Amino acid sequence: MTRKDVARQAFEAVYDQLREISRWMYENPELAYQEHRSSERLSSFLAGHGFQVTYPAYGLETAFEATVGSSGPRVVICCEYDALPEVGHACGHNVIATAAIGAGIALAGLAGELGIRVTVLGTPAEEAGGGKVDLIAAGAFEDAACSMMVHPSWKADVIDPRFLAIQSYIVEYHGREAHAAGAPQQGINALDAFVQAYNNVATLRQQMLPTDRVHCVITHGGGAANVIPGYTRSQWMIRATTKERLDVLVEKVRACFEAAALATGCTVEITPDAHPYTDLRTNPVMAELYMANSEALGRKMLRLEELEDQSSGSTDMGNVSHVVPAIHPMIRVESEFSNHHPGFAAATITPSGDRAIYDGALSMAWTIIDMAEQDAWGKL
């Protein structure tokens, strides 16, 4: 029996339990930095399968670190488990989490003979805030040889997806309330400032690159139609293909915000809403090994260049990929609905979602076995 056979056997022994955990997470979604029940259940499960667990970890209440192996290169498997407001696990973090702990358990009995350490790192707040950025700053990746995770997608199986660099802002305009009919001349309209900022960005779009993205929601626009709004609040996300391009685009968009304040007589506060995320770098050596292992399981991975639609979102795994060699393959879950739609959340607990857990976990485990057996660490 090969080591990959041993890993598969260890994984299949817990597969039904992982499917159960995935469904439990679907039914009990928790938002960024509030994933107390999810992180406790996942870390406890790993502790019950031989991992040395630290929980909480690295100064984050809902982060954990679970490790097997005592020496050698350390591989970090990232485990996400936060959900989205209103639509729950519509990004499939229940699949991500169970595939991550499944890969770790598949390797637990092999770490010693492979001469490696395997860490399943519980990473909160990918959807909002950037828990991996906090973990990088706290030293969670300092001695890591590489890192990996898998992510479900409604589109295709892709080994090297494009993820955009992003910066989020809260923009608040402060004006002055007044009676909208009786004394409008006494008011300074903060809603006008937001509308002008929105139109400024719309005007900027014709000079943006096709890969640039700017989008927003208004979270407070006023309290009553007969009162000139003295305060508005909106959330903006600015994205670009690289951190360098993002820096250029951010300055242009901020100028749109500031010009709206000047035009309306308001003051403006522009506050970062989360850590900036960088673009994703896919390590070619890890990618080739993962592709071969995924295909051995019957799931052929595509290259980004083979896709007609290459659009995507952003992830703090991009920040990890700038610190250590990393991969972040996308695994298709059959769904007519895109990620971030409640229909996709429902798809994660179908047989297709279960298969993504199986294929993702074993492809990661087998890739780590290959790296250890081939002593590939110096080639990453």
C-alpha positions in Angstrom: 0.0 0.0 0.0 1.4 3.4 -1.0 1.4 6.4 1.2 -1.3 7.9 -0.9 -3.4 4.8 -0.3 -2.8 5.2 3.4 -3.8 8.8 3.2 -7.0 8.0 1.4 -7.9 5.3 3.9 -7.4 7.7 6.8 -9.5 10.3 5.1 -12.3 8.0 4.2 -12.6 6.9 7.8 -13.8 10.4 8.7 -15.4 11.4 5.4 -19.0 10.9 6.7 -18.2 13.0 9.8 -16.8 15.8 7.6 -20.0 15.8 5.5 -21.9 16.1 8.7 -19.8 19.0 9.9 -20.2 20.7 6.5 -24.0 20.5 6.9 -23.9 21.7 10.5 -21.9 24.8 9.3 -24.4 25.4 6.6 -27.2 25.4 9.2 -25.2 27.5 11.7 -23.4 30.2 9.8 -21.2 32.7 11.7 -19.9 36.0 10.5 -16.3 37.3 10.4 -14.5 37.2 13.8 -17.6 35.8 15.4 -17.0 32.1 14.3 -16.9 30.8 17.9 -18.9 27.6 17.5 -17.3 26.7 14.1 -13.7 27.2 15.2 -14.3 25.3 18.5 -15.9 22.3 16.7 -13.2 22.2 13.9 -10.3 22.5 16.4 -11.8 19.9 18.7 -12.3 17.5 15.9 -8.6 17.8 15.0 -7.5 17.4 18.6 -9.5 14.1 18.7 -7.4 12.9 15.7 -3.9 13.4 17.2 -3.2 17.1 16.5 -1.6 19.4 19.0 -4.1 22.3 19.1 -3.7 25.8 20.2 -7.1 27.6 20.5 -7.5 30.5 20.5 -4.3 31.3 18.6 -2.2 34.3 17.6 -4.3 36.8 19.5 -7.5 36.1 17.6 -10.4 34.6 19.5 -11.6 32.4 16.7 -8.3 31.4 15.2 -6.7 28.0 15.9 -3.5 26.1 15.0 -3.4 22.3 14.9 -0.2 20.5 14.1 1.1 17.0 13.6 4.8 16.0 13.2 7.7 17.2 15.2 10.4 18.2 12.7 11.0 19.0 9.1 9.4 21.4 6.6 6.0 22.8 7.8 3.1 22.9 5.4 0.2 25.2 6.4 -3.3 24.2 5.2 -5.6 27.2 5.6 -9.1 26.5 6.9 -11.8 29.2 6.4 -15.1 29.1 8.2 -16.7 32.5 8.2 -20.0 33.1 6.5 -21.7 36.1 4.7 -24.5 38.3 6.1 -28.0 37.1 5.0 -26.8 34.5 2.5 -24.8 32.3 5.0 -22.2 29.9 3.5 -22.8 31.1 0.0 -19.1 31.2 -0.6 -18.7 27.6 0.4 -16.5 28.0 3.5 -18.1 24.9 4.9 -16.5 23.0 2.0 -13.2 24.8 2.5 -13.1 24.0 6.2 -13.9 20.3 5.9 -11.6 19.8 3.0 -8.8 21.4 5.1 -9.3 19.3 8.2 -9.8 16.2 6.0 -6.4 16.8 4.3 -4.8 17.2 7.7 -6.3 14.0 9.0 -5.3 12.1 5.9 -1.6 13.1 6.6 -1.6 12.8 10.4 -0.3 9.2 10.5 2.3 9.9 7.8 3.9 13.1 9.0 6.7 11.4 10.9 7.9 9.1 8.2 7.6 11.9 5.6 9.7 14.1 7.8 7.3 17.0 7.8 5.0 19.0 10.0 1.4 19.6 8.9 -0.5 22.5 10.3 -4.2 23.1 9.8 -4.5 26.8 10.5 -7.9 28.2 11.4 -8.2 31.5 9.6 -11.2 33.7 10.6 -12.7 36.6 8.7 -11.8 36.0 5.0 -15.1 37.6 3.9 -14.6 40.8 5.9 -11.5 42.0 7.7 -8.7 39.8 6.6 -7.9 37.2 9.3 -4.9 35.9 7.4 -3.4 39.3 7.3 -3.7 39.4 11.1 -2.1 35.9 11.3 0.8 36.9 9.0 1.5 39.9 11.3 1.4 37.6 14.3 3.9 35.2 12.9 1.7 32.2 11.9 3.5 31.7 8.6 7.1 32.5 9.7 8.6 29.0 9.4 6.2 27.7 6.8 7.6 26.0 3.7 4.4 26.6 1.8 0.6 27.0 2.2 -2.5 25.8 0.4 -6.3 25.6 0.5 -9.1 24.9 -1.9 -12.2 26.9 -2.7 -15.5 25.9 -4.3 -16.7 27.7 -7.4 -19.8 27.6 -9.6 -17.7 28.1 -12.7 -14.9 25.6 -13.3 -12.0 23.6 -11.8 -9.1 26.0 -12.1 -5.6 25.6 -10.7 -4.4 29.2 -11.0 -7.4 31.5 -10.5 -7.1 35.2 -10.7 -7.9 37.0 -7.5 -7.8 40.8 -7.4 -6.1 43.1 -4.9 -8.7 45.0 -2.9 -9.0 47.9 -0.5 -12.3 48.6 1.3 -13.4 52.0 2.7 -16.2 53.5 4.7 -17.0 56.9 3.4 -18.9 59.3 5.6 -20.2 62.7 4.6 -21.1 65.3 7.2 -23.3 68.2 6.4 -26.1 70.1 8.2 -29.7 69.2 8.7 -32.5 71.6 7.9 -36.2 71.6 7.0 -36.3 70.3 3.4 -39.3 72.5 2.4 -39.2 75.4 4.9 -35.5 76.3 5.0 -33.5 74.2 2.5 -31.0 77.1 2.2 -29.8 76.4 5.7 -28.9 72.8 5.0 -25.8 71.2 3.7 -26.9 68.0 2.0 -24.7 64.9 2.8 -26.9 62.8 0.5 -26.0 65.0 -2.4 -22.4 64.5 -1.5 -22.8 60.7 -1.7 -24.7 61.0 -5.0 -22.0 63.3 -6.4 -19.2 60.8 -5.3 -21.1 58.0 -7.0 -21.4 60.0 -10.2 -17.8 61.0 -10.0 -16.8 57.3 -9.9 -19.2 56.6 -12.7 -17.4 59.2 -14.8 -14.0 57.8 -13.9 -15.1 54.3 -15.2 -14.4 55.2 -18.8 -10.7 55.7 -17.9 -10.5 52.5 -15.8 -8.8 49.4 -17.0 -11.2 46.5 -18.0 -9.9 44.6 -14.9 -10.5 47.4 -12.4 -13.6 47.1 -10.2 -15.2 49.7 -7.9 -18.6 49.0 -6.2 -20.5 50.3 -3.2 -23.6 50.2 -1.0 -25.0 53.1 1.0 -25.7 52.1 4.6 -27.2 55.3 5.8 -28.8 57.9 3.5 -30.9 60.0 5.9 -33.8 59.6 8.3 -36.7 61.4 6.8 -37.6 62.8 3.4 -38.5 66.2 4.8 -35.1 66.7 6.5 -32.0 67.7 4.6 -29.7 64.7 5.4 -26.8 65.9 7.5 -25.0 62.5 7.5 -24.5 59.7 5.0 -22.4 56.5 5.2 -21.4 54.2 2.4 -19.1 51.2 2.0 -16.8 51.0 -1.1 -14.6 48.2 -2.5 -11.8 49.0 -4.9 -10.1 46.2 -6.8 -7.3 45.8 -9.4 -5.2 43.0 -10.8 -2.1 43.9 -8.7 -1.3 45.9 -5.6 0.6 48.4 -7.7 -2.4 49.1 -9.9 -4.7 49.2 -6.9 -2.6 51.9 -5.3 -3.0 54.0 -8.5 -6.8 53.4 -8.7 -7.3 54.1 -5.0 -5.9 57.6 -5.4 -8.2 58.3 -8.3 -11.3 57.1 -6.4 -10.4 59.0 -3.2 -10.2 62.1 -5.3 -13.8 61.4 -6.4 -14.8 61.3 -2.8 -13.0 64.5 -1.9 -14.3 66.4 -4.9 -17.9 65.6 -3.9 -17.3 67.0 -0.4 -15.8 70.2 -2.0 -18.7 70.6 -4.4 -21.4 70.2 -1.7 -19.8 72.0 1.2 -19.7 68.8 3.3 -16.7 67.3 5.1 -15.7 63.7 4.4 -14.1 60.9 6.4 -12.5 58.1 4.4 -11.7 55.2 6.6 -10.2 51.8 5.6 -12.8 49.1 6.4 -10.4 46.1 6.3 -6.9 45.0 5.7 -5.9 45.5 2.0 -5.8 42.1 0.1 -3.1 41.5 -2.5 -3.4 39.6 -5.8 -2.9 35.8 -5.7 0.4 34.3 -6.8 0.1 30.6 -7.7 3.3 28.6 -7.2 4.0 26.6 -10.4 5.6 23.5 -8.7 2.8 23.1 -6.3 0.3 23.7 -9.1 1.7 21.0 -11.3 1.6 18.4 -8.5 -1.9 19.3 -7.5 -3.2 19.1 -11.1 -1.8 15.6 -11.5 -3.3 14.4 -8.2 -6.6 16.0 -8.9 -6.7 14.4 -12.3 -6.0 11.0 -10.7 -9.2 11.5 -8.7 -11.1 12.2 -11.9 -11.2 16.0 -11.7 -9.2 17.7 -14.4 -8.0 21.2 -13.6 -8.0 24.0 -16.1 -5.5 26.9 -16.5 -6.8 30.4 -16.1 -5.8 31.1 -19.8 -8.3 28.4 -20.9 -11.3 30.2 -19.4 -13.4 32.6 -21.4 -14.6 34.3 -18.2 -11.6 35.1 -16.0 -13.4 37.4 -13.6 -13.2 36.7 -9.9 -13.2 38.3 -6.4 -10.5 38.8 -3.8 -9.1 36.8 -1.0 -6.6 37.3 1.9 -4.9 34.1 0.7 -3.4 36.5 -1.8 -1.4 38.0 1.1 -0.3 34.6 2.1 1.0 33.9 -1.4 3.3 36.9 -1.2 4.8 35.5 2.0 5.2 31.8 1.3 4.7 29.7 -1.9 1.0 28.9 -2.2 -1.8 27.5 -4.2 -5.6 28.2 -4.1 -7.3 26.0 -6.6 -11.0 26.5 -7.4 -13.2 23.3 -7.3 -16.5 23.3 -9.2 -19.7 22.6 -7.3 -22.6 22.1 -9.6 -24.9 25.1 -9.3 -26.9 27.4 -11.5 -26.2 30.2 -9.0 -22.9 32.0 -8.5 -20.9 32.2 -5.3 -22.5 34.7 -2.8 -26.0 33.6 -3.8 -28.1 31.5 -1.4 -28.6 29.0 -4.1 -24.8 28.3 -4.1 -24.9 27.9 -0.3 -27.5 25.2 -0.8 -25.4 23.5 -3.5 -22.5 23.0 -1.0 -24.5 20.3 0.8 -25.5 18.4 -2.3 -23.5 15.3 -3.6 -21.5 17.7 -5.7 -20.5 19.7 -2.7 -19.6 16.5 -0.8 -17.4 15.4 -3.8 -15.6 18.8 -3.6 -14.7 18.0 0.0 -13.4 14.6 -1.0 -11.4 15.7 -4.1 -10.0 18.8 -2.5 -8.9 17.1 0.7 -7.2 14.2 -1.1 -5.6 16.3 -3.8 -4.0 18.5 -1.1 -2.9 15.6 1.0 -1.4 13.7 -2.0 0.3 16.9 -3.2 2.0 17.3 0.2 3.1 13.6 0.0 4.6 14.3 -3.4 6.5 17.3 -2.2 7.9 15.4 0.7 8.8 12.3 -1.3 10.4 14.4 -4.0 12.1 16.7 -1.6 10.6 19.6 -3.6 11.0 22.2 -0.9 14.0 23.9 -2.5 12.2 24.2 -5.9 9.2 26.1 -4.6 
